């Protein structure tokens, strides 16, 4: 008996279109979950605390790769989980939004975004004789990122950051309930383990797309005692 023609064998083995669509959607879902878990995740900016860098409802992309082999650095803008009591309540998501948040297609709640000012072992103080924040006795030049007009802080503080913790502040110092307002809880610091990742870019609205850079003042070797 003659064997089936090659084209007939190909037709018999082809996956039905509906099944192929389901398989492709499943693969896309798995890849999305893996990307969210290990590489990048999208969040939204819930308040004015990081103006002028971010505006309320900006969509920001957080990348997690940087901290696989390196530490959180001073000057990084990070998203972190609420260490407890910093947020008054989480946003209410509908079922579709919750499902999209699971796979990284919708920004989840329960997180904050701030700039890291000091890391474990640092002494962070405000204010010096010129009204500036100092880290390990070195005054920070914050004019490039602070919302103007405004002061580096309207609250005095003098904190030595415990190891494996961070002192974080918003760029809009007059409208940011950050480490300064939670000093009764772990000196106002947050655990490094609470950090989800470093903000890499503003991705929406499209006309505001830009990469987030680390200010030059945090590159001063004197901050490390050099």
N, C-alpha and C positions, 0 to 999 in steps of 0.2 A: 504493500500500500504506500503510495507516495506521501512524503512529509509535507506538512502545511507550508505554504509560501512564507518567506520571511516577513512580509508586510502583515500577513494574517496573524503570525505569532506575536508581532509587536502590538497589534490591536488587542489581542487577548490579554496581554500582560499589563497594559496601561492602567494606571490607577484612575478610578472614576473622578471626574472633575470635582464633585462635591466633597469626596474624601480628601483629595489633594488640597482643597481650600482649607478644610479643617486642620490638616497636618501643618500647613503653612502658618495658619493662625496660632496653632499650638506652639510651634517653633518660635514665632515672634514673641509670644507671651513668655516663654521660658527665657529667651534672650533678654527681654525687658526686665524680668525679675532679677536675673544675674547682673545686669548692668546697674540696677538700682542697689543691689546688695554690695557690690564690690567696686564699681567704677564711678558712676555719676548718678545724681539724683536732683530733681527739680524741687524748689521750694518757692513760696511767695513771701514777700515782705509785708508783715502785718501792721506796721506802724511807721511813724515818722522818725524813729530813734536813730536811723542811720543816714538821714539826710546830711549833706547833699548827694552822697554817693548813691543811695537807693531812695526811691519814692514808694509810697504805700501802694501795694499790689503789684510791684515789679515782680517778674518771675526771674529767679536766679538759679544758675546751675552750679551745683556743689560737686567737686571732684574729690575722691577719697584716696586716690593713688599716692598723693604726696606724703601721706602719713604712714604708708606701708613700711617705708625704710627711713623715715626722718621724723623729727619732733615738730610739734606746733611751735611756731616762731612768733616773736613779738612783731606786731604789725599785721599779722594775718587777719583777714575777715573770715570768721568761722560761723557755721551753724551748729548749734548744740541742743541737746535735749534739756528740757526744763529740769534744773537740779532739785526742784521742789519749792513751790510757793512763789516763783517768779511771775507766773502767768495767772491771771484771774480765772481763766477757763479756756477750754479748747473750742475752736470753731465747730459748728454743727455741719456735718457733711451728709448729703443725701446718699442713698444706696449706690447710685452710679459713681458718685465722687469717691466714696469709700473704696469701691472696687478698683477704680482707676488709681487711687493712691497706693494700693497694695502693689501694683506693678510699676509704680513710678511715673504714671502718666498724669497725676494730679498732685499738687503740693499737699503734704500731710500737715496736721496741726501739732501742737505740743512742743514746738521748737522756737528758738530765738536766734537772732543773728546780731553779732557784736564784733568789735575789733579787739584783738588780744593786745593788751598794753604791757603786761608783765607775766613772766613764767616762774616756775618753781625756783625758789631761792632768791628772787629779786625783792628789793625793797622799793615799793612804789609810794610816792608821797605827793601831796598837793596841799598847799602850793608853795613854790619858792618865792623869793623876794620880788620876782617879776611876774608872779601869778601863773607859773608854768608847772605842769606835771613833770616830776623827775623819776627816773628809774635808776637805781643804784647811784644816786647823786648826779646823774646826767640829765639835763633839761631836754625835753622833747620839743622839736619844732613841729607843731601840729597845724600850722596855718594852711597846709596843702589839703587837709581833709576835714577839718572841723567846720561846722556850719557857722557862718558869719552873719551878723556880728554875734559875738558870744564869748564866754570865758571857758578855759579848759575845764573848770569845775566850780560850782557854787557851793561845794561841800569840801571841807578839809578831811584828809585821811592820811594815815601813815601805817602801811601794812607790809609785812614781810610774807610773801606768798609761800605757802607750804609746798613741799615737793609734790610733783604730779598734779598740780592744780594751776589755775590760770586766773588772772585778774582781767576782766573784760569791761569795755565801755563802749557806748554808742558814740557816733560822730556828732550827733545833735545833742550836745551835753545838757542843754536846757530842757530836753524832752526825752530822756532815756533813763529808765529805772534799771540800772546796771549794777555792777559790783558795789558801787558806793552806797546803794540803798539796801543792801542785804548783808551788812557786815556782822549782824548778830548771828548769821548762819555761815559757819566756816570762813569767817573773816570777809565774806562777800565773794570768795573765790569759787570757781567751778572745777569739777574733776576733769582731767584730760580725757578720761574714758567717755565723758558725755559728748565729746566733739564728734559730729557726724562727718565733717569734712571742711575743706577750705573752699570759699566761694571763688569760682573761676571766672564767671561772666554773668552779665545781665543779658537775658535772652528774649525778654518780652516786656514791654512793647518793642516791635522791631526797630523803630527809630531810635531806641535807646540802647541797642546792642553795643556792648563794650566789654573789654577784658578788665578784670579787677587786679590792680597792681599794688604791691607792697611799698609804702612810703619810704623814702630814702633815709629819714631820720632814724629808722630802726636798724640801719646798717652800720651805725656808728660803733666802732670797736670798743669805745670807752664803756658802752653798756655792759660789756662782759669783763670790764676791768683791764682791758688791753691798753 
